[in-house]
């Protein structure tokens, strides 16, 4: 580890950064953005749940999946029984289809783990009184990678 930070290597790092300024700036911007979003998630109290925990909540605690993706993506494949409500609809309070789940587990499904709509949807749901709103870890992309079933029926 000491060799990694030696003065010879430090000079090489500085020379590299001088030759590749844009790449270094993009790297640090992405690093700052990643840290920012992780801190934002922790401070907002948004809890992530795995696919197996989410499925258990829906099956045993009368929960529901809310898919916040656009209708066109939802119709290509979604978790069976999930309700398609976009972030805009949630922010506007158009929640009549899931009003009965205010005190039940509500699992928000987005595109993937970096989809900000699902995070913002959980925050908006909590503000509107949904006490048990969770974020599906990895979104629909992780669900599909785990070979869990998808439905195309509405």
Order of alpha helices (4+ residues) and beta strands (2+ residues): alpha-alpha-beta-alpha-beta-alpha-beta-alpha-beta-alpha-beta-alpha
